[in-house]
Amino acid sequence: MKTSNDNDQVFTVTELMARWKAARKTVLALIHEERLRAFRLGERAYRVTLAEVLRYEAEHVKAA
């Protein structure tokens, strides 16, 4: 997770893959389907804010 301060925490696709034990294709599909809000850095790189990750997890990830 990259951060310059607590309000700017963002995740890369690779970090979300590790956090959710998901394939790259799955994370990118969530972004492309707009089920996970992300912003672009350049033409290929995506970043997802901590707030968005927590929102998605609260709505979609079941507790173990």
Stockholm file with secondary structure:
# STOCKHOLM 1.0

chainA/1-64         MKTSNDNDQVFTVTELMARWKAARKTVLALIHEERLRAFRLGERAYRVTLAEVLRYEAEHVKAA
#=GR chainA/1-64 SS CBCSSGGGCEEEHHHHHHHHTCCHHHHHHHHHTTSSCCEEETTTEEEEEHHHHHHHHHHHCCCC
#=GC SS_cons        CBCSSGGGCEEEHHHHHHHHTCCHHHHHHHHHTTSSCCEEETTTEEEEEHHHHHHHHHHHCCCC
//
